[in-house]
């Protein structure tokens, strides 16, 4: 027999079959390797992402803890510094609050309550406190004929400023409402000075509490540029502001606070009774400086939200301003507000600055008396 000798055509078919089989196996192997590589890469990416996110969270927590420690240490240092300075001078630094405390949602709010009769509520400006109305004599004078209530706004005087809330003018108005509710106050006359006028207007615009009227003294009522607010705004940034305030020595902070009061009283000199009695160690402390910077930074936003509601106010409104006020220009704020609120009255006091409850206390009293007599 002859040996088997496949034809050329058969060999070609066998070769093509082998090639196809090889390609299929190679393709399957390649796809398996690519799938495995993708799985490994995806798992590695997830692991790296989780690790990075965890590191970021831990860094944030560490930063927050560090800032809080810095703030606490600074507040202790400020308190110690003033105590030491007072001891050297033989002065009594530890001050006793003039009033009492009302607790609202866990926050003890310091208020000064004097006298009997129809209620008059005093709301202070930025950088001061309820005690300011006692120093100028307004509380004692009004208490002879009215029930007077002066409140330390959040972060000022002896009232704290919890960080879990954003203390807008509206939030402060709600707090004031809750305080008056606890005291059983009905239809009060609200007297606001400077930033306190924004709280007074927010309370009136809200409409949740019937008011007898508003006396607005040296207020900012429309958005605009104020140099003092622009300079202090960076201190309101969380974390950054705390760090910046922590770097200011207590003596420097007290000195700067004293200089700011000279500017606020200008063109009148700072009264001797203010220098002697105002608790500058409280005004220069980290908590109050944070409140000052936050209120300054939020002022434009507050009045922007309120200004469209001015024309709808129907209660009696008395507006007072000094025509020499270098902090708030009467022509840019008090005069336009008077033309916006129907039936409001305006008193421009010649030659007086921002603190007219010192330079023209009797005029402020007269405005209060006039509104009390209306209803």
Secondary structure, DSSP 4 states (H G I P E B T S, - for coil): -PPP---HHHHHHHHHHHHHHHHHHHHHHHHHHHHHHHHHHHHHHHHHHHHHHHHHHHHHHHHHHHHHHHHHHHHHHHHHHHHHHHHHHT----PPPSSEEEEETTEEEEEEEE--SSEEEEE--TT--THHHHHTTHHHHHHTTSEEEEE--TTSTT----TTS---HHHHHHHHHHHHHHHT--SPEEEEETHHHHHHHHHHHH-SS--SEEEEES---S----HHHHHHGGGGSTTHHHHHHHTS-HHHHHHHHHHHHHHHHTTSPPPHHHHHHS-HHHHTSHHHHHHHHHHHHHHHHHHHHHGGGGGG--SEEEEEEETT-SSS-GGGTHHHHHHHSTT-EEEEETT--S-HHHHTHHHHHHHHHHHHHH-
